[in-house]
Amino acid sequence: MFFIYSILLALGFVIMSPLFLLRREKYASGFNERLGSYPPLADDGRKVIWLHCVSVGETNAARPLVDEIRKNFPNHRLVVSTTTKTGQNLAKKVFAGKADAVVYFPFDFKFSVRRAIEHFKPSLVLLMETEIWPRFIREAKRSGARIAIVNGRLSERSASRYAIVGPFISSVLANVDLALMQGTGDANRLTSLGIDEAKVTVTGNMKFDLGLEEDEHRGTEQIRERFALDGDRPLIVAASTHDPEERYVLEAFCSAAVNANPIPRLLIAPRHPERFGAVAKLIEQFRRDPANEWREYTLARRSREENDADKKADVILLDTIGELRAVYQLAEIVFVGGSLISHGGQSILEPAAAGKAIITGPHTHNFADATKVFLANRALIQLQDGPEISIVDRLFDAVSELLEERDLREELGRNARHVMEASRGATRKTIGGLIRLEAGS
């Protein structure tokens, strides 16, 4: 099976090669490292923990874990890897002074994986949120490393896809020593793929343990001052949006703004940085769209040089990386993207930790367990599913209600924060499991 996997991986690599050339900034970043060539890391006799975070979401989720690793494994070095460039940039920023190295994860070829493992010689490998890389897991295990899935998450859709190659995935999971999963559903879906039930434990979601760090407090104040977000006009944040959600959000916002007093402001934070330019163009062009009920709005971009007009801008484009968590503190209402389309939603936990009123679309299967808990505690507004033609109307109704009902906004925010506080402790449980694993028990 590994031979077939290697052939398919090679074919995929060949098919993707034009993108490496045409979009080098995104796809070719860290190319040499991904081939297994890394900067020196002198062997000083200490063991190495390798923590893999795919992108921005996993990197943010790993913040409390990294802090606890430094406290509980003082005689270990820490290597953090990411797959995406945005994740790499954020990891280098937030783990500066905490990780001994921040690198790109190797391509899952035998030669690149072996070079990477031989270079860092990890004794413990931690894979955030069920990153199953068959060759890496196999070679790490062969090298003597212990392997753990931490903050594990496995949706029904992903489990169904893995089940297509069930025997192969089962053989890969046999090399995993410990799986610390976010919820019972995640744990059950992983065991259905063949991992030994004795290796699987439900520890909760480490994102419940997230707090705002000092640099993010500074970022909040910088953004507040630059855009004069003083609370006189309520700020609606559209977070981690995907195409075509920005269009839906703009239309609903403009319709709500026509009759609102005071007129709200809107901050849009696209999920993928390669879309920043396209979203800016959409915002500019939507002024002339027949569906737009309020054409007088102005636009400011976070990435541009500061000017006086920023303080009155009606729409703000957050076209930077790593500042969204800081922005949540300034919001009155947060719409969490990826949920109006079949993508499955982005995390609701960061705005919940900030105690904000949250709206999601109907498609939240990526975070099904968390969504159920929030709905059960009246800590979330979830739009009902329906035809695409009514998406804007449903979003408009939810936004308008929250703009008009301050008490409802505050109740939702309080409930969201209470859910977060009641659900803390996943990081502590994770560390306990890792200590036992590293000790060989």
Secondary structure, 3 states (H helix, E strand, C coil): CHHHHHHHHHHHHHHHHHHHHHCHHHHCCCHHHHCCCCCCCCCCCCEEEEEECCCHHHHHHCHHHHHHHHHHCCCEEEEEEECCHHHHHHHHHHCCCCCCEEEECCCCCHHHHHHHHHHHCEEEEEEECCCCCHHHHHHHHHCCCEEEEEEECCCHHHHHHHHCCHHHHHHHHCCCCEEEECCHHHHHHHHHCCCCHHHEEECCCHHHHCCCCHHHHHHHHHHHHHHCCCCCCCEEEEEEECCCHHHHHHHHHHHHHHHCCCCCEEEEEECCHHHHHHHHHHHHHHCCCCCCCCCCCCEEECCCCCCHHHHHCCEEECCCCCCHHHHHCCCCEEEECCCCCCCCCCCCHHHHHCCCEEEECCCCHHHHHHHHHHHHCCCCEECCCCCHHHHHHHHHHHHHHHHHCHHHHHHHHHHHHHHHHHCCCHHHHHHHHHHHHHCCC
